[in-house]
């Protein structure tokens, strides 16, 4: 990979993010039995609730054992943020009814889930932490060299994370068209080191982000994870990729991350830390 890293002084050019979020993606299995007080539908819902609860519990256990926070206030805020987390089902991996000898008819459901911490509490934790701290959950930022660009000017994009990550960089123009800037046909290695500022385009990239019609409000979004990201439907075009996946599905498909198993003993899989960050810009004649 031949991406160029730049001195941290470039951060003075940072444009505030219009959107940023941190989450964790994991797999969890839940089950419930009908008994005398549940219908089949209620049992299925109870199994889903059980799977979501386990996803949160597993995420908390993972973060507590893998984030070496030294500030008690920060640690407390992090725990509170994930204790009040919401859960979004990304994929149903498997489900089905079975008969338990002692409990009767039961339902089992396995999901891939995104655990989203309480937004207010995670922001409080962020205030206490240094952005550079690699022991904190993954946080990746994106910015551009200016807020506004005129016709024919070239846009430079910068990204930086607090720890190693894999990333996808998506550009949405004023007409709503989405393209993938990175990885691209000529620069396919999407692994980034933590604590380093990267510039896009650069190195092996064979395109320039030159402003042209249509003009208006545009955005750049970076999806990043501690494991490889889910695949999109892409088509090579002028050094980048046109995204054929529906815009509304890009975030969901990207969250179809590759979750790795812990060790070789058939144990639980390791949750994936996930970060999504966007920056807005305006193009003019």
C-alpha positions as CSV (number, residue, x, y, z in Angstrom):
1,X,0.0,0.0,0.0
2,X,1.4,3.3,-1.1
3,X,-0.8,5.8,0.7
4,X,0.9,9.0,1.9
5,X,0.8,9.9,5.5
6,X,1.0,13.6,6.5
7,X,2.3,15.4,9.5
8,X,-0.4,15.8,12.2
9,X,-0.3,19.6,11.7
10,X,-2.7,19.0,8.8
11,X,-5.4,18.5,11.4
12,X,-5.6,22.3,11.7
13,X,-7.5,22.1,8.4
14,X,-10.1,19.8,9.9
15,X,-13.7,20.3,9.0
16,X,-16.1,19.4,11.8
17,X,-17.9,16.1,11.2
18,X,-21.6,16.3,10.4
19,X,-22.1,12.8,11.7
20,X,-20.0,10.3,13.7
21,X,-20.9,7.1,15.5
22,X,-19.2,4.3,17.3
23,X,-20.6,0.8,17.7
24,X,-19.7,-2.9,18.0
25,X,-20.9,-5.7,15.8
26,X,-21.1,-9.2,17.2
27,X,-23.1,-12.5,16.9
28,X,-25.4,-13.7,19.6
29,X,-27.9,-16.6,20.0
30,X,-31.1,-16.4,22.0
31,X,-33.9,-18.8,22.8
32,X,-37.2,-19.0,24.6
33,X,-39.8,-21.7,25.3
34,X,-43.6,-21.4,25.0
35,X,-44.7,-22.8,28.3
36,X,-48.3,-22.0,29.3
37,X,-48.0,-18.2,29.0
38,X,-46.6,-17.5,25.5
39,X,-47.9,-17.9,22.0
40,X,-45.5,-18.9,19.2
41,X,-45.2,-15.2,18.2
42,X,-44.4,-14.1,21.7
43,X,-41.9,-16.9,22.1
44,X,-40.1,-15.8,18.9
45,X,-40.0,-12.3,20.2
46,X,-38.7,-13.4,23.6
47,X,-35.9,-15.3,21.8
48,X,-35.0,-12.2,19.8
49,X,-34.9,-10.1,23.1
50,X,-32.7,-12.8,24.6
51,X,-30.3,-12.6,21.7
52,X,-30.1,-8.8,21.8
53,X,-29.5,-8.9,25.6
54,X,-26.6,-11.3,25.1
55,X,-25.2,-9.2,22.3
56,X,-25.0,-6.2,24.7
57,X,-23.6,-8.4,27.6
58,X,-20.9,-9.9,25.3
59,X,-20.0,-6.4,24.0
60,X,-19.6,-5.1,27.5
61,X,-17.4,-8.0,28.5
62,X,-15.3,-7.6,25.4
63,X,-14.8,-3.8,26.0
64,X,-14.0,-4.2,29.7
65,X,-11.3,-6.7,28.9
66,X,-9.9,-5.0,25.8
67,X,-10.0,-1.3,26.7
68,X,-7.4,-0.3,29.2
69,X,-9.0,2.9,30.3
70,X,-7.1,4.5,33.2
71,X,-9.5,7.3,34.0
72,X,-12.3,6.1,36.3
73,X,-14.8,8.6,35.0
74,X,-14.1,7.5,31.4
75,X,-14.5,3.9,32.3
76,X,-17.7,4.6,34.1
77,X,-19.1,6.6,31.1
78,X,-18.1,3.8,28.7
79,X,-19.9,1.1,30.8
80,X,-23.0,3.3,31.2
81,X,-23.0,4.1,27.4
82,X,-23.1,0.4,26.5
83,X,-25.3,-0.6,29.4
84,X,-27.9,1.6,27.8
85,X,-27.1,0.5,24.3
86,X,-29.7,-0.2,21.6
87,X,-29.4,-3.2,19.3
88,X,-29.9,-3.3,15.6
89,X,-30.2,-6.7,13.8
90,X,-28.0,-6.8,10.8
91,X,-28.7,-10.4,9.8
92,X,-30.6,-13.4,11.0
93,X,-28.0,-16.2,10.7
94,X,-30.3,-19.0,11.7
95,X,-33.5,-19.7,13.5
96,X,-35.9,-22.6,14.2
97,X,-38.2,-24.4,16.5
98,X,-37.0,-27.4,18.6
99,X,-38.5,-29.5,21.4
100,X,-36.9,-29.5,24.8
101,X,-37.7,-32.5,27.0
102,X,-38.4,-30.4,30.1
103,X,-39.6,-27.1,28.6
104,X,-41.6,-28.3,25.5
105,X,-41.7,-26.3,22.3
106,X,-38.8,-23.7,22.1
107,X,-37.4,-21.3,19.6
108,X,-33.8,-20.5,18.9
109,X,-32.5,-17.5,16.9
110,X,-28.9,-16.5,16.0
111,X,-28.2,-13.0,14.8
112,X,-25.5,-10.7,13.7
113,X,-26.2,-7.5,15.7
114,X,-24.9,-3.9,15.9
115,X,-24.7,-2.7,19.5
116,X,-25.0,1.1,19.6
117,X,-24.0,2.8,22.8
118,X,-26.1,5.6,24.3
119,X,-25.1,8.6,22.2
120,X,-25.1,11.2,25.0
121,X,-23.0,9.0,27.4
122,X,-20.5,8.0,24.6
123,X,-19.9,11.7,23.9
124,X,-19.2,12.3,27.6
125,X,-16.7,9.5,27.5
126,X,-15.1,11.0,24.4
127,X,-14.6,14.3,26.2
128,X,-12.5,12.4,28.9
129,X,-10.4,10.4,26.4
130,X,-7.6,11.4,24.1
131,X,-8.6,10.8,20.5
132,X,-5.2,9.1,20.0
133,X,-5.7,6.6,22.7
134,X,-5.5,3.1,21.1
135,X,-6.9,1.4,24.1
136,X,-10.3,3.2,23.6
137,X,-12.9,1.8,21.2
138,X,-12.3,2.4,17.5
139,X,-12.8,6.0,16.4
140,X,-12.1,7.1,12.9
141,X,-12.4,10.7,11.7
142,X,-12.6,12.2,8.2
143,X,-12.1,15.8,7.0
144,X,-11.3,17.8,3.9
145,X,-8.8,20.6,3.2
146,X,-11.6,23.2,2.7
147,X,-15.4,23.6,3.3
148,X,-16.2,25.0,-0.1
149,X,-14.8,24.3,-3.5
150,X,-15.2,26.0,-6.9
151,X,-15.5,24.4,-10.4
152,X,-12.2,22.6,-11.4
153,X,-10.7,22.7,-7.9
154,X,-9.4,19.5,-6.5
155,X,-10.6,18.0,-3.2
156,X,-8.3,16.3,-0.7
157,X,-9.7,13.9,1.8
158,X,-7.9,13.0,5.1
159,X,-8.7,10.1,7.5
160,X,-7.2,9.1,10.8
161,X,-8.1,6.5,13.4
162,X,-6.9,5.9,17.0
163,X,-6.0,2.2,16.2
164,X,-5.5,0.0,13.2
165,X,-8.6,-0.4,11.0
166,X,-10.1,-1.4,7.7
167,X,-12.0,1.3,5.8
168,X,-14.3,2.1,2.9
169,X,-14.5,5.7,1.7
170,X,-17.7,6.7,-0.1
171,X,-18.4,10.0,-1.9
172,X,-22.0,11.3,-2.5
173,X,-22.3,14.1,-5.0
174,X,-25.0,16.8,-5.3
175,X,-27.1,14.6,-7.5
176,X,-27.1,11.8,-5.0
177,X,-24.8,9.5,-6.9
178,X,-22.5,7.4,-4.7
179,X,-19.0,6.2,-5.6
180,X,-16.3,4.3,-3.7
181,X,-13.1,6.3,-3.6
182,X,-11.3,3.7,-1.5
183,X,-10.4,0.9,-1.9
184,X,-10.4,1.2,-5.7
185,X,-9.2,-0.8,-8.7
186,X,-5.6,0.5,-8.3
187,X,-5.3,0.6,-4.5
188,X,-7.0,-2.4,-3.0
189,X,-5.3,-2.7,0.4
190,X,-7.8,-1.1,2.8
191,X,-5.8,-1.6,6.0
192,X,-4.8,1.6,7.8
193,X,-2.4,2.1,10.8
194,X,-3.7,3.8,13.8
195,X,-2.4,7.3,14.7
196,X,-1.5,8.2,11.1
197,X,-3.1,10.7,8.8
198,X,-3.8,9.4,5.3
199,X,-4.6,11.5,2.2
200,X,-7.0,10.4,-0.5
201,X,-6.3,10.4,-3.4
202,X,-2.6,9.6,-3.3
203,X,0.0,7.0,-4.0
204,X,-1.3,4.3,-6.3
205,X,-4.7,6.0,-6.8
206,X,-5.4,7.0,-10.4
207,X,-8.0,9.6,-10.0
208,X,-8.4,13.2,-8.9
209,X,-11.4,14.6,-7.0
210,X,-11.9,17.5,-9.4
211,X,-15.1,19.6,-8.9
212,X,-17.5,19.6,-11.8
213,X,-21.3,19.9,-12.2
214,X,-23.7,19.2,-10.6
215,X,-22.9,21.6,-7.8
216,X,-24.3,21.8,-4.3
217,X,-24.1,19.9,-1.0
218,X,-22.0,16.8,-1.0
219,X,-20.6,14.4,1.6
220,X,-17.8,11.9,2.2
221,X,-18.4,9.0,4.6
222,X,-15.8,6.6,6.1
223,X,-17.0,3.2,7.3
224,X,-14.3,1.6,9.4
225,X,-14.0,-1.6,11.4
226,X,-11.5,-3.7,13.3
227,X,-12.1,-6.5,10.8
228,X,-12.8,-6.6,7.1
229,X,-16.0,-4.9,6.0
230,X,-19.0,-6.4,4.2
231,X,-19.1,-6.4,0.4
232,X,-20.9,-4.0,-1.9
233,X,-22.0,-4.3,-5.6
234,X,-19.3,-2.3,-7.4
235,X,-18.3,-1.5,-11.0
236,X,-14.9,-0.1,-12.0
237,X,-15.1,3.4,-13.5
238,X,-12.2,5.9,-14.1
239,X,-10.0,4.8,-11.3
240,X,-12.7,4.4,-8.7
241,X,-15.8,2.2,-8.2
242,X,-19.4,3.1,-9.0
243,X,-21.6,1.8,-6.3
244,X,-24.5,-0.3,-7.6
245,X,-25.8,-1.1,-4.1
246,X,-28.8,1.1,-3.2
247,X,-27.6,4.1,-1.2
248,X,-29.9,3.2,1.7
249,X,-28.2,-0.3,1.9
250,X,-24.6,0.8,1.8
251,X,-24.3,1.2,5.6
252,X,-26.1,-2.1,6.2
253,X,-24.1,-4.1,3.7
254,X,-20.8,-2.6,5.0
255,X,-21.8,-3.7,8.5
256,X,-21.8,-7.3,7.3
257,X,-18.3,-7.5,8.7
258,X,-16.2,-10.6,8.9
259,X,-16.3,-11.7,12.5
260,X,-13.4,-13.9,13.5
261,X,-13.5,-16.7,16.0
262,X,-11.6,-16.5,19.2
263,X,-8.8,-19.1,19.2
264,X,-9.2,-22.6,17.8
265,X,-11.3,-24.1,20.5
266,X,-14.6,-23.4,19.0
267,X,-15.2,-20.5,21.4
268,X,-17.1,-17.3,20.9
269,X,-16.4,-15.0,18.1
270,X,-14.6,-11.7,18.7
271,X,-16.9,-8.6,18.4
272,X,-15.9,-6.1,15.7
273,X,-15.4,-2.4,16.7
274,X,-17.1,-0.2,14.1
275,X,-16.9,3.5,13.4
276,X,-18.9,5.6,10.9
277,X,-18.0,9.3,10.2
278,X,-19.1,11.8,7.6
279,X,-18.1,15.3,6.6
280,X,-20.0,17.7,4.4
281,X,-18.8,20.1,1.7
282,X,-20.2,22.5,-0.8
283,X,-19.3,22.8,-4.5
284,X,-20.0,25.9,-6.5
285,X,-19.5,27.3,-10.0
